[in-house]
Structures are given as C-alpha cells and as structure tokens.
Amino acid sequence: MVGTFTDNQPDFSWLNPHEEKHSTEYFMPYKAVGAVKNATINAAVNLEKDGDTILIAAYATSVFSNAQVILEKEDEVLLNEKTTLSPTETFTTTIQNDQFELHELTLKVLDQDENVLVQYTPEPEKIEAIPDAAKAIPNPKDIKTSDELFNAGQHLEQYRHASFRPENYYLEGLKRDKFDKRINDAYGLLLYRQGLFVESEKYFRRALERQNNHNTNPVSGFPSYHLGLSLEKQGKYAEAYDAFYKATWSADTKSVSFVAMAKIKIRENDLDNALKFINQALLFNYNDLTARAIKAHILILMKSDQAEKFLKDSLEIDNSASAVLFEYSKINPDYLDTLKHFIDTRLNNVLDLVQLYLETGQYADALSALNIYKDDNPLKSYYESYIYSKLDSQEQVLASAKLGASLSPDYIFPNRLFDVIILEYIQNINPKDGLAPYYLGNLYYDRRIYQKAQAYGKNQSNLILITQCLTGIFQSSTTTRLTNLRKP
C-alpha cells in the first residue's frame, strides 16, 4: 500500500516468478510541524496561511547546527533565521503579512554549508477536476472482443475482486475462440494456482498449439513454462523438463526455466548438468537467492571448495535468505541458529524451505529442514509422512500420518500448492483420517472451487470420523469454540 508498488492504496502490481524489485522507503516520526507540506530524509516543513498570519515550521531527522530557515518571495528574503534543528528541536515562527499569496512564497531549509535539506513552494489554489467514478466491468457476454475479455480477467485476478470471477471472462473468451493463446494460458494458470494441476495442463497445451501454429520460437515462453509447472506438480518430470527446456529460448522465462531444469537434474543426480543449468540461470538473474541456494547445494554435493565463498557472497545480497543459511549450516553449524532466528518458528517459513528440497528430490535435507519446527502440527506430521515415504521408512510413514490425524485442527489453514500434493497423499495412505479431506475442502473453498470443496465434505465416512474427532480427541477445545459461538 506504499509508493513502490502502487499509485494508490487499492492498486496492485504483478511480480513474476523469481523477479526482483528494489526500492527504498523511509518512515519517520515528526512533531510540532503540523501538516507537513514537503519532506526529505533530512527534514520536513510546513508553510500555511491563516488570515494575514503565515506559519513557518521546520523539523530535522538528525542534528543540524546553524541550519538556516529562509522564506522568499522571488528575490526578496522575508525571513532568514539560523537555528539548531534536531528531532527534539523544532523551529516554528509566524510573520504577519496579508500582501502575499501563499503560492508566491518559497520556504527553504539549508544546513550550515548551505546544502538544501528541503524546500517547498505551494501550488496555486484551483478547483481540481473530479476524476470519473470507477466503472464496473460489464458481464462477460456483453463484452465485444476476446482482447477485452482477457484484460477483464487479468484485472479481476490482479485486484482479487470479491464479487466478479475472472474465470467467467476467460471461459466466455474460450467459447468464442477455443484456442485463444492468451486466454488459454491465463485460464490454465488460474486453475494451476487453484491447485487443479491436471485440469490446467489442457489449457497450456491449447495455448501452445495456437502459439506454435506458425512460429516454433515465439517471443514469450510463459505457456511452456506454465506447462512445465503443471507437469512437475503431477510428477511428470521428463515431460516437465522438455517444457522448461523450450521455455529457456525466450528471454522472459529463460532464468526461471533453467532453475526448474536444475532442480530436475539434481533429482536425477546429474550434478554436472544441474550446475550448468543453475549457472545459466544466474547469468540472467544474478541475485536470485533460490538459484544461489541450489548452486550452493550442488557445490556441497560435489564437495567443491568454492561452496563457502559462494555462500558468503550470497549472504552479502541477503543475510536472511533461509535456504542459503541452511546450506551454510552444513559447513558451519552456527548458521543454523541464524536461520532459526529469521524463520522464527513459523511453520509456513519452514515449509517454504522444505518444499525446495522436496522439489529437488533431496529428502534427507527436507526432513532436516522440517525438524527446525519443534511444535506439534498436523501439517508438519503430514509432510513428515510424505518425506518418510520417499526415504523408504515405511514404519514411520503411517505413524506420522496417524499423528497428524490425532492433532487438533484448530488454526490449521493449508494454503500452499504443495499442501494439495501432501493432503492427497495422506488420503491415499490413511483413508480413515477425516481431517485431511477437511483441510483440502477448506483449501479449495478458499480458492473458490466450491464443487470440489463440497465433494470432500459429502464423504459420509469422513464426516463420521470428523465427528468422532470433535467429540473425542478434541472435546475440550471444541467445547470452548462452541461456547464462544453461543455468546452474544
């Protein structure tokens, strides 16, 4: 809601995968100035008129001895006072003059070397034109062109509109042109973000069919990249690799696709190609901390003496990068404490780290990362069960799954795409667990996939098991919640 990403409070901006934006914003306290008219990182001023009284005020964010406060009308100096400005010493004064309009005046604050700390010249008063009121997007069937339908859907996604549904506009566009490239890609990506990986694949393939109809090397690689993401989530790694490889041809998806390919090559234990791909990714996105953590991981697996220096260089970019700190802790265990400090026992932060190692097939590292979180939590236990299945620790697989089913569902809100994979896995290995489909139903409901959410709720055996849990294991916490609901 601040200036870097928005021109106004309700505005939003897109941020692409692994994209980086830099900005510096300053928030400062001030006092005794009144309504600030202009400010810099050094000082703030107010200049206002009440009748024939002109108020002048200046505040500084640090100590400036012998500062000058100057009020001018063109070449005429109306006020020039030396003073000490600091966060505890604010300058205020008034002058009596009814001859000047405020916009004819300029207020300056200079330091002792006459460097301008801040200055302000008011704009002439005028009646501003009232902006046109925002207009509601028409119903999909009332929009004339596919281009307008695509842009409407993009707007609704970007602003997360509460009542209009972007898919309605995409689907209307696809009724008119089944193979529209942009709409197929946008709708497929919407389905992917909703956790519908299988369903999304069809639309990415349609987008590619249109895009590659005349040109096998298109400008944008996003449909291929998105197809790769969909296939990867389905466990189709060979097909995903091919899609990512194609996406490296285009500048907009080159770096992220090399990262994705490096992950697949680590999974295959092809470290030479993994290193080659991650180096390509870093050529185009030097500060990508995920790519840097992957490269460090590869270097450590290769027992390279370059690993420590590379990790130090990466922490110079961001000393809180969790995956980089985790890799460094393999060389210097002290960095594990630094990692824990930044993660701060938040499960979602831990799962973000765990997911990186699941995607690269590094299951022992995924388990080590998961164990950073020390509290009991159903999601932690479910992830643990999934990891144990990949490590062939069959006894612990079901034990962890059952532990997750036995823990309280209070304040458990799965919200990650990888959570879909985990919870579907739990349903398969422990169909008696009524909470896993409950969590999945909540996740899909949050993403407005209401039919799928309802399908989990209609499973009578699951409902019975949930009821048993609520009246048994979770009786005390449930009683508290129900009691609270009865309160006025």
PEMO-V15923 format. One record per pair of residues at least 12 apart in sequence whose C-alpha atoms are under 8 Angstrom apart, sorted by the first residue. I is the first residue (numbers start at 1). GAP is how many residues later the second one is. Records with the same first field share a line. If there is no record, write none. Layout:
I->GAP + GAP
//
This chain:
4->19 + 21
10->149
11->148
12->146 + 147
13->145
14->144
17->239
18->238 + 270 + 272
19->269
20->267 + 268
26->15
28->33
30->14 + 29 + 31 + 57
31->28 + 59
32->25 + 27 + 58 + 60
33->12 + 13 + 24 + 25 + 26 + 57 + 59
34->12 + 23
37->83
38->80 + 81 + 82
39->79
40->77 + 78
41->20
42->18 + 19 + 20 + 75 + 76
43->15 + 16 + 17 + 18 + 66 + 74 + 75
44->14 + 15 + 16 + 74
45->12 + 13 + 14 + 62 + 73 + 74 + 75
46->12
47->60
48->54
49->53
51->47
52->44 + 45 + 46
53->41 + 42 + 43 + 44 + 45
54->40 + 41 + 42 + 43
55->37 + 38 + 39 + 40
56->36 + 37 + 38
57->33 + 34 + 35 + 36
58->27 + 32 + 33 + 34 + 51
59->26 + 27 + 28 + 30 + 31 + 32
60->25 + 26 + 27 + 30
61->25 + 26
62->23 + 24 + 25
63->21 + 22 + 23 + 24
64->20 + 21 + 22 + 47 + 48
65->18 + 19 + 20 + 46 + 47
66->16 + 17 + 18 + 45 + 46
67->15 + 16 + 17 + 18 + 42 + 43 + 44 + 45
68->12 + 13 + 14 + 15 + 40 + 41 + 42 + 43 + 44 + 46
69->12 + 13 + 14 + 38 + 39 + 40 + 41
70->37 + 38 + 39
71->34 + 35 + 36 + 37
72->33 + 34 + 35
73->31 + 32 + 33
74->30 + 31 + 32
102->20 + 22
103->18 + 19 + 20 + 21 + 22
104->17 + 18
105->16 + 17
106->13 + 14 + 15 + 16
107->12 + 13 + 14
108->12
137->15
140->28 + 29 + 32
141->31
146->27 + 30
149->20 + 21 + 23 + 24
150->19 + 20 + 23 + 32 + 33 + 36
152->14 + 17
153->12 + 13 + 14 + 15 + 16 + 17
154->12 + 32
167->20 + 23
170->13 + 14 + 16 + 17
171->16
179->27 + 28 + 30 + 31
180->26 + 27 + 30
181->25 + 26 + 27 + 29 + 30
182->25
183->24
184->19 + 20 + 22 + 23
185->18 + 19 + 22 + 37 + 38 + 41
187->13 + 16
188->12 + 13 + 14 + 15 + 16
189->15 + 37
192->38
193->224
194->223 + 250 + 253 + 255
195->222 + 225 + 249
197->33 + 34 + 36 + 37
198->32 + 33 + 36
200->30
201->26 + 29 + 30
204->19 + 20 + 22 + 23
205->18 + 22
207->16
208->15 + 16
217->32 + 33
218->32
219->31 + 32
220->30 + 31 + 32 + 33
221->25 + 26 + 27 + 28 + 29 + 30 + 31 + 32 + 33
222->25 + 30 + 31
224->19 + 20 + 22 + 23
225->18 + 19 + 22 + 28 + 32
227->13 + 16
228->12 + 13 + 14 + 15 + 16
233->185 + 188
237->27
241->19 + 20 + 23
244->13 + 14 + 16 + 17
245->12 + 13 + 16
254->27 + 30
255->25 + 26 + 27 + 28 + 29 + 30
256->25
257->24
258->19 + 20 + 22 + 23
259->18 + 19 + 22 + 32
261->13 + 16
262->12 + 13 + 14 + 15 + 16
263->31 + 96 + 97
264->95 + 96
265->95
266->32 + 94 + 95
267->92 + 93 + 94 + 95
271->27 + 31
274->24
275->20 + 23 + 24
278->13 + 16 + 17
279->16
287->27 + 30
289->25 + 29 + 32 + 35
290->33 + 34
292->19 + 22 + 32
293->18 + 30 + 31 + 34
296->14 + 15 + 28 + 31
297->30
308->20 + 23
311->13 + 16 + 17
320->19 + 22
322->17 + 20 + 21 + 31
323->30
325->13 + 14
326->13 + 43
340->32
345->27 + 28 + 29
346->27
347->26 + 33
350->19 + 20 + 22 + 23
351->19
353->13 + 16
354->12 + 13 + 15 + 16
355->63
358->29
363->24 + 27 + 28
364->27
366->21
367->17 + 20
370->14
376->31
377->27 + 30 + 31
378->25 + 26 + 27 + 28 + 29 + 30 + 31 + 34
379->25 + 33 + 35
380->24
381->19 + 20 + 22 + 23
382->18 + 19 + 22 + 40 + 41 + 44
383->39
384->13 + 16 + 17
385->12 + 13 + 14 + 15 + 16
386->36 + 39 + 40
398->31 + 32
401->25 + 29
402->28 + 31
405->28 + 29 + 30 + 31
406->63 + 67
408->65 + 66
409->26
412->27
413->26 + 29 + 30
414->25 + 26 + 28 + 29
415->28
420->20
423->13 + 14 + 16 + 17
424->12 + 13
432->30 + 33
433->29 + 32
434->27 + 28 + 29 + 30 + 31 + 32
435->27 + 31
437->19 + 20 + 25
438->18 + 19
440->13 + 16
441->12 + 13 + 14 + 15 + 16
//
